[in-house]
Amino acid sequence: MADTDFDVIVVGSGCAGAIAAYVAAKKGKSVLVVERGEYAGAKNMTGGRIYAHSLRSVFNDYSDGEITIDDIPFERKITHERMALMDPAANMTIDFTSPELAAAGSDSYSGLRGPFDQWLAETAEAAGAEYICGIAVEELLKDDAGRIIGIKAGDDEITAQVTIVAEGVNNLLAERNLGAPRPADHEIAVGIKETFELPAATIEDRFLVPEGEGAAMLFVGDCTHGSVGGGFLYTNNESISLGLVATIKNMAASDTTIYQALDDFKRHPAVAPILKGAELVEHSGHMVSEGGYNMIPDYLFDGCLIAGDAAMLCMNLGYQVRGMDFAVASGRFAAEAAVEALDAGDVSKESLAGYRSRMENSFVLKDLETFKAWPTTMENWPEMFTDYPVMIREALNALFVVNGKPQVHLKARMMPIVKQRGLFKLFKQVRGALKAL
């Protein structure tokens, strides 16, 4: 192979990029990370949740015991799962907790991406990776045969045997230089998030969690004014991250905006008490891939691999949202495949195919494939975001309201509510959702 400036160049220092750089450097390769933000995490939205199994696996295998899960700057361990179905004035919330949620291997944590991504970058640097921040990569360099041989950033051209593109969901390099298709408007959502400061003790009191533990909450229904999408809330050490995600297609056709929906969401009687006395300290927006398995582009090329959000590795099941654990695993797999190809002296697409086999044999693509029908099911189920919350409100009012009027049997109270929607239609929709999930 021809001499290059680096063995590996990584574009982007999010979860995928930083882990790819860390693993490649730990395996003795020269690595350059180019991050367009002023520092790692500067361009990422504060607040989110990561399932820790993938990070635990990386550091168990590569840190020689120097890094444990306790060293990672998470916020709170998530021990309460909450799901809420809301109409404009009512809300039904399910609150679940169990020892299994906190057990090693199935544990998850809230995190603030600024400090978290900076820690990942520092860890990669300590392993030997070099960093350049504040510079955007404008294009991927190709040789006469079309193989990717590095990057162009500003006036500089920097070469590498393998380039790992981990630029995030707005994957312009993959679109411009690798032929990745631009996602359709129903496959991409707009995310909007705000962070509110609250004392730790207040968070623990309001969510009924022990000291240092926290809750993750997902909302569906009126939070997005009937558009396909949902709301989320994560408890941090001394703040709450709250926001909405709605598909661009549905929000564009709506009579409202995502900003107005968020304002109304914050005033909802199920949300407003949580934010009482809190101070808004951050507001940010982001794109989110919503198409699941069917929108994953080709991620394997001569001299180049795509990882993380740039490969559209995100899954929203309504009750579970995942992306960061996919990104960590894909970054690791990309680095391992790159090192194998470098050691073999061949960085062709065929030689880098270890990346594809790792992805296909791991939870990453297996989970995404298992639930590949869900995005389409959700998109074609408008009642979940409009009428179902109203139906639940009516049903629970029939169950709980006592007003002095003689009551009839529960079945007689419930059946008119269900029949109004069409019993067979309701059964068919729920059956289809269960098959997709």
C-alpha positions in Angstrom: 0.0 0.0 0.0 1.1 3.6 -0.7 2.4 5.7 2.1 -0.2 7.9 3.7 -0.3 10.5 6.5 -2.3 8.3 8.8 -3.4 4.7 8.9 -7.0 5.8 9.8 -8.8 9.0 9.6 -12.1 9.3 11.5 -14.6 12.1 10.5 -16.6 13.1 13.6 -16.1 12.5 17.3 -19.5 11.4 18.5 -20.0 8.0 20.1 -19.1 6.1 16.9 -16.1 8.2 15.9 -14.5 8.4 19.3 -14.8 4.7 19.9 -13.5 3.9 16.4 -10.5 6.1 17.1 -9.9 4.6 20.5 -10.0 1.0 19.3 -7.8 1.7 16.3 -5.3 3.5 18.4 -5.3 0.8 21.1 -4.4 -1.6 18.3 -1.3 0.4 17.4 -2.5 2.3 14.3 -1.9 6.0 13.6 -5.3 7.8 13.9 -6.5 11.3 13.1 -9.9 12.5 14.2 -11.3 15.6 12.5 -14.2 17.1 14.4 -16.1 20.1 13.0 -17.2 21.4 16.4 -14.9 23.6 18.5 -14.6 20.5 20.8 -16.0 17.0 20.8 -19.7 17.3 21.8 -20.0 21.0 20.9 -22.5 20.1 18.1 -24.4 17.4 19.9 -27.6 17.9 21.8 -27.4 17.8 25.5 -29.2 15.1 27.3 -30.0 11.5 26.2 -29.8 7.9 27.3 -27.3 5.2 26.5 -27.6 1.5 27.2 -24.2 0.7 28.6 -23.6 -2.8 27.4 -21.7 -1.7 24.3 -19.4 0.7 26.2 -18.9 -2.0 28.9 -17.8 -4.5 26.2 -15.3 -2.0 24.5 -13.6 -1.1 27.7 -13.6 -4.6 29.1 -11.8 -5.7 26.0 -9.4 -2.8 25.3 -8.7 -0.9 28.5 -6.7 -3.5 30.4 -8.9 -2.8 33.4 -8.0 0.9 33.5 -11.5 2.0 32.6 -14.6 0.7 34.2 -18.3 1.7 33.8 -17.9 3.8 37.0 -15.3 6.0 35.3 -17.6 7.2 32.5 -19.2 10.6 33.2 -22.8 9.5 33.1 -25.5 11.4 34.9 -28.0 9.1 36.5 -28.6 5.3 36.3 -32.1 4.8 34.9 -34.1 2.7 37.2 -37.6 3.9 36.3 -39.3 3.5 32.9 -42.3 5.7 32.3 -44.6 5.7 29.3 -47.3 8.3 28.9 -50.3 8.6 26.6 -51.7 12.1 26.5 -54.6 14.0 25.0 -54.8 17.9 25.3 -55.8 17.8 29.0 -55.4 14.2 30.3 -52.6 11.8 30.7 -52.1 8.1 31.5 -48.6 7.1 32.7 -47.2 3.7 33.3 -44.3 3.7 35.8 -42.1 0.5 35.9 -39.0 -0.3 38.0 -37.2 -3.5 38.7 -33.8 -4.8 39.8 -33.2 -6.1 36.3 -33.2 -2.6 34.9 -30.1 -1.7 37.0 -28.2 -5.0 36.7 -24.8 -4.9 35.2 -25.1 -5.6 31.4 -28.7 -4.3 31.2 -28.0 -1.0 32.9 -28.6 2.3 31.2 -27.8 5.9 32.0 -28.8 9.5 31.2 -25.9 11.6 29.9 -25.0 15.1 28.8 -23.3 14.8 25.5 -21.0 17.8 26.0 -19.0 16.3 28.9 -19.6 12.7 27.8 -18.2 13.3 24.3 -15.3 15.3 25.6 -14.4 12.4 27.9 -14.6 9.9 25.0 -12.3 12.2 22.9 -9.8 12.4 25.8 -9.9 8.7 26.2 -9.2 8.2 22.5 -6.4 10.8 22.7 -4.9 9.0 25.7 -4.9 5.8 23.6 -2.8 7.7 20.9 -5.3 9.2 18.5 -4.6 12.8 17.3 -7.4 15.4 17.2 -8.2 18.4 15.0 -11.3 20.3 16.1 -13.1 23.3 14.6 -12.6 22.2 11.0 -15.3 20.8 8.7 -14.4 18.0 6.2 -15.5 19.2 2.8 -15.0 16.1 0.8 -13.5 12.7 0.6 -10.4 12.2 -1.6 -10.4 9.5 -4.2 -7.7 8.0 -6.3 -8.1 7.2 -10.0 -9.7 3.9 -9.2 -12.3 5.5 -7.0 -10.9 4.3 -3.7 -11.2 6.7 -0.8 -7.7 7.8 0.2 -8.4 10.6 2.8 -10.1 13.9 3.3 -10.1 17.5 2.2 -10.6 20.0 5.0 -10.1 23.7 4.2 -6.9 24.0 2.2 -5.5 20.8 3.5 -5.6 17.3 2.0 -4.8 14.5 4.5 -4.5 10.9 3.4 -5.2 7.7 5.1 -5.4 4.0 4.2 -8.9 3.8 5.7 -11.4 6.6 6.4 -14.2 6.1 8.8 -17.1 8.5 8.3 -19.0 9.1 11.5 -20.3 12.6 10.7 -23.8 12.1 12.2 -27.2 11.9 10.7 -26.7 14.9 8.4 -24.4 12.7 6.3 -23.4 15.1 3.6 -20.1 13.4 2.8 -21.8 10.0 2.4 -24.4 11.6 0.1 -21.9 13.7 -2.0 -19.0 11.3 -2.2 -20.3 7.8 -1.6 -23.7 7.9 -3.3 -25.8 7.5 -0.1 -29.4 8.4 -0.9 -31.0 11.5 0.8 -33.6 10.2 3.3 -37.2 10.8 2.4 -39.2 13.3 4.5 -41.0 10.5 6.3 -37.7 8.8 7.3 -36.2 11.9 9.0 -37.6 13.6 12.1 -36.8 17.0 13.6 -35.8 16.8 17.3 -36.1 19.8 19.6 -34.8 19.7 23.2 -34.5 22.0 26.2 -32.6 21.4 29.4 -33.8 22.8 32.7 -31.7 23.0 35.9 -33.2 21.6 39.1 -31.6 20.6 42.4 -30.8 16.9 42.6 -33.0 16.4 45.7 -36.0 18.1 43.8 -35.5 15.7 40.9 -35.5 12.7 43.2 -38.6 13.9 45.1 -40.6 14.6 41.9 -39.7 11.3 40.3 -39.7 9.2 43.5 -36.3 7.7 42.8 -33.4 7.0 45.2 -30.4 9.3 45.4 -28.3 9.1 42.2 -31.0 7.2 40.3 -33.3 8.5 37.6 -36.1 8.0 35.2 -36.6 8.0 31.4 -40.0 9.0 30.2 -41.5 8.7 26.7 -44.8 10.4 25.6 -47.1 9.9 22.7 -50.3 11.7 21.6 -51.0 15.4 22.0 -47.4 16.2 22.8 -46.8 16.4 19.0 -50.2 17.7 18.2 -51.1 14.5 16.5 -48.1 14.3 14.3 -46.1 11.0 14.1 -43.5 11.3 16.8 -43.4 11.7 20.5 -41.9 13.4 23.6 -39.1 12.4 25.9 -37.8 13.3 29.3 -34.5 12.3 31.0 -33.4 13.1 34.5 -29.8 14.2 34.8 -27.9 14.9 38.1 -29.1 18.5 38.4 -31.2 19.0 35.3 -33.9 17.6 33.2 -33.7 17.1 29.4 -37.2 17.5 27.8 -38.1 17.5 24.1 -40.0 16.3 21.1 -39.3 14.4 17.9 -41.7 14.6 15.0 -41.3 13.4 11.4 -40.6 16.2 8.9 -43.4 15.0 6.6 -46.1 15.1 9.2 -44.9 18.3 10.9 -44.8 20.1 7.5 -48.4 19.2 6.9 -49.5 20.2 10.4 -51.2 23.4 11.3 -48.6 24.0 14.0 -44.8 24.0 14.4 -42.5 21.9 16.5 -41.7 25.0 18.6 -45.4 25.7 19.4 -45.9 22.0 20.1 -43.0 22.1 22.6 -44.4 25.2 24.3 -47.8 23.5 24.7 -46.1 20.3 25.9 -44.4 22.2 28.7 -47.7 23.7 29.8 -49.5 20.3 29.8 -50.8 19.4 33.3 -48.7 16.2 33.2 -45.5 18.1 32.5 -45.8 21.6 34.0 -45.5 20.4 37.7 -42.2 18.7 36.8 -40.7 21.9 35.5 -42.0 24.1 38.4 -39.2 26.4 39.5 -36.7 25.0 36.9 -34.4 27.3 35.0 -34.1 26.9 31.2 -30.4 26.7 30.4 -30.2 25.2 26.9 -32.3 24.9 23.8 -31.2 22.9 20.7 -32.4 21.1 17.6 -31.3 18.0 15.7 -32.3 15.7 13.0 -33.1 12.1 13.8 -33.4 9.1 11.5 -36.7 7.4 11.9 -36.8 4.9 9.0 -35.0 2.1 10.8 -33.4 -0.9 9.0 -34.9 0.0 5.6 -33.1 3.3 5.4 -29.6 2.1 6.2 -27.3 3.0 3.3 -24.4 1.0 2.0 -21.7 1.4 4.6 -18.8 -0.4 3.1 -16.5 1.0 0.3 -12.9 0.7 -1.0 -10.9 2.5 1.7 -14.0 3.8 3.6 -16.6 2.7 6.2 -19.6 4.5 7.6 -20.6 4.2 11.2 -23.1 5.5 13.8 -25.8 8.0 12.9 -24.2 8.5 9.5 -25.3 4.9 8.8 -28.8 5.7 10.1 -28.4 3.3 13.0 -31.3 4.5 15.1 -34.4 2.8 16.4 -37.5 4.3 17.9 -40.1 1.7 19.1 -42.2 4.1 21.0 -41.4 2.4 24.3 -37.6 2.3 23.6 -35.3 4.6 21.8 -31.8 3.5 20.9 -29.0 4.9 18.9 -25.9 5.5 21.1 -25.3 1.8 21.8 -25.6 1.1 18.1 -23.1 3.9 17.4 -20.6 2.6 20.0 -20.7 -0.9 18.6 -20.5 0.2 15.0 -17.5 2.4 15.8 -15.8 -0.6 17.4 -16.6 -2.9 14.5 -15.4 -0.4 11.9 -12.1 0.1 13.7 -11.5 -3.7 14.1 -12.3 -4.3 10.4 -10.0 -1.5 9.4 -7.1 -2.9 11.5 -7.6 -6.3 10.0 -7.5 -4.9 6.5 -4.4 -2.8 7.3 -2.6 -5.8 8.7 -3.4 -7.7 5.6 -2.1 -4.9 3.4 -5.4 -4.6 1.5 -8.1 -2.0 2.2 -10.4 -2.8 -0.6 -14.1 -3.2 0.0 -13.6 -7.0 0.0 -10.9 -6.9 2.6 -13.0 -4.5 4.8 -15.9 -6.9 4.7 -15.2 -7.9 8.3 -17.2 -4.8 9.2 -20.3 -6.1 7.5 -20.0 -9.5 9.0 -19.6 -8.0 12.5 -22.6 -5.7 12.0 -24.8 -8.5 10.7 -23.9 -10.9 13.4 -24.4 -8.4 16.2 -27.3 -6.9 18.0 -27.0 -3.8 15.8 -28.4 -5.1 12.6 -30.3 -8.0 14.1 -32.3 -5.7 16.3 -32.9 -3.2 13.5 -34.0 -6.0 11.2 -36.3 -7.5 13.8 -38.3 -4.3 14.0 -37.9 -3.1 10.4 -41.7 -3.1 9.9 -42.4 -0.7 12.8 -41.6 2.7 11.2 -44.1 2.0 8.4 -46.6 0.7 10.9 -46.3 3.8 13.0 -46.5 6.1 10.1 -49.7 4.5 8.9 -51.3 4.5 12.4 -52.5 8.1 12.9 -55.0 7.1 15.6 -52.2 6.4 18.0 -51.3 10.0 18.0 -54.8 11.5 17.8 -57.8 9.3 18.8 -56.2 6.6 21.0 -55.3 9.1 23.8 -58.8 10.4 23.7 -60.2 6.8 23.9 -57.9 6.1 26.9 -59.1 9.2 28.6 -62.8 8.2 28.1 -62.1 4.7 29.3 -60.3 5.7 32.4 -62.9 8.4 33.2 -65.5 5.6 33.0 -63.4 3.5 35.3 -62.5 6.1 38.0 -65.1 8.9 38.0 -67.7 8.7 40.8 -70.3 11.4 40.6 -73.3 10.0 42.5 -75.1 8.6 39.5 -75.9 4.9 39.5 -73.2 2.9 37.9 -73.5 0.0 35.4 -71.2 -2.9 35.0 -67.7 -2.1 33.7 -68.3 -3.9 30.4 -71.4 -1.7 29.7 -69.3 1.4 30.4 -66.4 0.3 28.2 -68.0 -1.2 25.1 -69.6 2.0 23.8 -66.2 3.6 23.9 -64.6 0.8 22.0 -67.5 0.3 19.5 -67.3 4.0 18.6 -63.9 3.4 17.1 -64.9 0.1 15.4 -64.1 -3.1 17.3 -62.6 -4.9 14.3 -60.7 -1.9 13.2 -59.2 -1.5 16.6 -58.3 -5.2 16.8 -56.7 -5.1 13.4 -54.6 -2.1 14.2 -53.4 -3.5 17.5 -52.7 -6.8 16.0 -50.6 -5.2 13.2 -48.6 -3.2 15.8 -47.9 -6.3 17.9 -46.6 -8.1 14.8 -44.3 -5.2 14.0 -43.1 -5.0 17.6 
